[in-house]
Amino acid sequence: MTMKLGTTEIADTFAEAFRLRYARVVVTAHDRHWLEAAVAAATGYGTSVIGCDAEIGVEGWMPAAATPDGRVGASILAFGFSAEGVARAVANRAAQCLLTCPTTSLFDGLPEGGERFPLGGHLRYFGDGFEKTKVIDGRRYWRVPVMDGEFLVEESIGIDKGVGGGNFILQSTSLESVLAAARRAVGAIATIRGAITPFPGGVVRSGSKVGSRYPGLKASTNEAFCPGLVGRVATELVGGAAAAVEIVVDGVDESTVAESMAAGMRAAAAPDVLAISAGNYGGRLGKFHFHLRQILESA
């Protein structure tokens, strides 16, 4: 039985996702300029755990009234395979990208969640003995002297269980139309708390499969969705599809990933988007299976 959003066909398939650990940190700064500079640096090179220390992105921008220190802020989510790995990635990125950026402060966004790992407990050593500590409402902070004043950073961060790798693949009649659809999808997902789309602009053109014909390579191009290979390999593109891109979603839990995928697919659907599919590996990669038609019906 065929399912459609308007004229866009929804493939009878599922996205295969897997267990990750995640941290939430809140970055604040003097104004939006320095906040964006800090966030851009801290979330750089954070697209895929295949090759990056974390999948990381902005969960949401925060007005001054919603942040711990009454300044503009951003909530950032970072995902990785292990709690230790996520904690290490956050601490390294904080040291290189947030400690260095003028006016920033850094807070834990999961004060009640998961395991605890040092953050300011590591970064304080940059103070070379001049750092100060303070406990406010039961939470310990470090004040590290720097050239523009001080860097305020929370002592530790919480790491909790999340879900990574939710995805859907847009197939369209042209490059222009698939890019426009992708931007609509990413924009819709950006409104949902607890989810990020970690790839550039939230979009993956190099959708991958597990393994390769080259020894030692963990992932390689998903040839079934490459329009340039139609006729040479078994394809999963529908007739008339000239371009495809993938949207990958990481979330704090299954329901958030499902909600995000449904919102993204609904926003992307249009007459020039011929079909929406997903990447899976027959259930071998991850235990979370997001069946496209089911999550749309549930949403």
C-alpha positions in Angstrom: 0.0 0.0 0.0 1.4 3.4 -1.0 1.7 6.2 1.5 2.2 9.8 0.4 2.6 13.3 1.9 0.8 15.3 -0.8 2.5 13.9 -3.9 5.7 12.8 -2.1 5.9 9.0 -1.8 7.0 7.7 1.6 9.0 4.5 1.2 8.1 1.5 3.2 11.4 1.3 5.1 13.0 2.3 8.3 16.0 4.3 9.6 18.4 2.3 11.7 19.8 4.2 14.7 22.0 3.3 17.6 22.7 4.1 21.3 25.0 7.1 22.0 25.8 9.1 25.1 25.3 12.8 25.2 26.1 16.0 27.1 24.3 19.3 27.1 26.2 22.4 27.8 25.1 26.1 27.9 27.4 28.7 26.5 26.8 32.4 27.2 28.6 35.5 26.0 28.5 39.3 26.1 26.5 39.6 22.9 25.3 37.6 19.9 28.5 38.2 17.9 30.8 36.6 20.4 28.2 33.8 21.2 28.1 32.8 17.5 31.9 32.9 17.3 32.2 30.6 20.3 29.5 28.2 19.1 30.9 28.0 15.5 34.3 27.1 16.9 33.0 24.6 19.5 30.8 22.7 17.1 33.2 22.6 14.2 34.4 19.2 12.9 31.6 17.5 14.7 29.6 15.6 12.1 30.0 11.9 12.5 31.4 9.6 15.1 32.9 7.6 12.3 35.7 10.2 12.2 35.0 12.9 14.8 35.4 13.0 18.5 31.7 13.9 18.8 28.6 14.6 16.8 27.8 18.1 18.1 25.4 21.0 17.3 23.2 23.7 18.6 20.1 22.5 20.3 18.7 26.0 20.5 19.5 29.7 21.0 18.6 31.2 24.3 17.5 34.7 25.3 19.2 36.3 28.3 16.2 35.7 30.5 16.7 31.9 30.1 20.4 31.5 30.8 22.1 31.0 34.2 24.0 34.4 34.1 21.4 36.5 32.3 23.3 36.8 29.0 22.5 35.6 25.6 23.3 31.9 25.2 23.1 28.7 23.3 22.4 25.1 24.3 24.8 22.6 22.7 24.4 18.8 22.5 27.4 16.5 22.0 27.0 12.8 21.2 29.5 10.0 21.2 29.8 6.2 21.7 30.9 6.4 25.4 30.4 8.7 28.3 34.1 9.0 28.8 34.6 9.9 25.1 31.9 12.6 25.2 33.3 14.1 28.4 36.8 14.2 26.8 35.4 15.8 23.6 33.5 18.5 25.5 36.5 19.3 27.7 38.9 19.5 24.7 36.5 21.7 22.7 35.8 23.9 25.7 39.6 24.4 26.3 40.3 25.2 22.7 37.2 27.1 21.6 35.3 28.5 24.6 38.1 29.4 27.0 39.8 31.2 24.2 36.7 33.2 23.0 36.2 36.6 24.5 33.5 36.9 27.2 32.2 33.3 27.3 31.0 31.3 30.2 30.1 27.6 30.3 27.4 25.8 32.3 26.2 22.2 32.6 22.8 21.6 31.0 22.2 18.2 32.7 22.7 19.0 36.4 20.4 16.1 37.4 21.2 13.6 34.7 23.5 10.6 34.2 27.1 10.2 35.2 29.3 13.1 36.2 32.6 14.0 34.6 35.1 16.8 35.2 34.9 20.0 33.1 36.0 23.0 35.0 37.8 20.5 37.1 40.2 20.1 34.1 40.1 23.7 32.7 40.8 25.4 36.0 44.5 24.4 35.7 44.9 27.0 33.0 44.6 29.5 35.9 48.1 28.4 37.1 47.1 28.7 40.8 45.2 32.0 40.4 41.8 30.3 39.8 39.0 30.6 42.4 36.1 28.3 43.1 32.6 29.0 44.4 29.5 26.9 45.2 26.2 28.5 44.2 22.9 26.6 44.9 24.9 23.4 45.4 26.7 23.6 42.1 30.5 24.3 42.0 32.0 26.7 39.5 35.6 27.8 38.7 36.6 31.3 37.9 39.7 31.3 35.7 41.5 34.6 35.2 41.9 35.6 31.5 42.8 38.9 29.7 39.3 40.2 29.4 38.3 39.3 33.0 37.5 35.8 33.9 36.2 32.5 32.4 33.4 31.0 34.5 33.0 27.3 34.0 31.0 24.7 35.9 33.0 22.0 37.8 31.5 19.0 36.1 29.0 17.9 33.4 26.3 15.2 33.3 26.4 12.5 30.6 23.2 10.6 29.8 21.9 8.0 27.3 20.8 9.3 23.8 20.0 8.0 20.3 22.1 8.7 17.2 21.6 8.0 13.5 17.9 8.7 12.9 17.7 9.6 9.3 15.7 10.1 6.1 16.7 10.6 2.5 15.1 13.2 0.2 14.8 12.3 -3.5 14.0 15.2 -5.8 13.8 16.3 -9.4 16.7 18.7 -9.2 19.6 19.8 -7.0 17.9 23.1 -6.4 14.7 21.5 -5.2 16.3 18.9 -3.0 18.4 21.6 -1.3 15.3 23.7 -0.7 13.5 20.7 0.8 16.5 19.9 3.0 16.5 23.4 4.4 12.8 23.2 5.2 13.4 19.9 7.0 16.3 21.1 9.0 14.4 24.3 10.0 11.5 22.2 11.3 13.8 20.0 13.3 15.6 23.0 14.8 12.4 23.9 16.7 12.4 20.7 18.6 14.2 20.6 21.9 16.5 17.7 22.4 17.6 17.1 18.8 20.4 18.2 16.5 21.3 17.7 12.9 25.0 17.6 13.2 26.2 17.7 9.5 27.0 20.9 7.6 23.8 22.9 7.4 22.1 19.8 8.9 22.5 17.9 5.6 24.6 15.0 4.3 25.3 14.6 0.6 27.7 11.7 1.3 25.2 9.3 2.7 27.1 6.1 3.7 26.8 2.4 4.1 28.6 0.2 6.5 31.9 -1.2 5.2 33.8 -1.0 2.0 35.5 -3.0 -0.7 38.7 -1.3 0.6 40.1 -3.1 3.6 40.0 -1.1 6.9 37.4 1.5 5.7 34.5 1.5 8.1 32.0 3.3 5.8 31.7 4.2 2.1 29.4 5.8 -0.3 25.8 4.5 -0.4 25.8 3.8 -4.1 22.1 2.8 -4.1 21.3 6.6 -3.7 23.9 8.0 -6.1 22.1 9.2 -9.3 25.4 9.0 -11.2 25.5 5.3 -10.7 21.9 4.4 -11.9 22.3 1.7 -14.5 25.5 0.5 -13.0 24.3 -0.7 -9.6 21.1 -1.7 -8.0 19.4 1.6 -7.2 16.9 2.8 -4.5 16.2 6.0 -6.3 12.7 6.4 -7.8 12.3 7.2 -11.4 13.0 10.9 -12.2 15.1 11.5 -9.1 18.1 13.7 -10.1 19.5 14.4 -6.7 19.3 13.0 -3.1 20.5 14.2 0.3 20.2 12.7 3.8 19.1 14.3 7.0 20.7 12.7 10.1 19.1 13.3 13.6 20.6 12.7 17.0 18.3 13.1 20.0 18.1 12.7 23.7 15.6 9.8 23.4 13.7 7.7 20.9 10.5 9.8 21.0 12.5 13.0 20.3 14.2 11.4 17.3 10.9 10.2 15.9 9.2 13.6 16.5 12.1 15.3 14.7 12.0 12.9 11.7 8.3 13.3 11.3 8.5 17.1 11.5 11.4 17.2 9.0 9.6 14.9 6.5 6.4 16.9 6.6 8.3 20.1 6.1 10.3 18.7 3.2 7.4 17.2 1.2 6.5 19.0 -2.0 5.6 18.3 -5.6 9.2 18.3 -6.7 10.3 16.0 -3.8 9.4 12.6 -5.4 10.1 10.3 -2.5 11.4 10.1 1.1 13.4 7.0 2.0 15.9 6.1 4.8 19.2 4.4 5.3 19.3 1.0 7.0 21.5 -2.1 7.0 18.9 -4.8 7.5 18.9 -4.2 11.3 22.6 -5.1 11.8 23.8 -1.6 12.8 21.5 -0.4 15.6 18.7 -1.5 17.8 16.5 1.5 17.2 14.3 1.2 14.0 12.3 4.2 13.0 9.8 3.1 10.4 9.0 6.2 8.3 5.3 5.4 7.8 4.7 4.5 11.4 6.3 7.6 12.9 4.3 9.8 10.4 1.1 8.1 11.4 1.9 8.4 15.1 2.9 12.1 14.7 
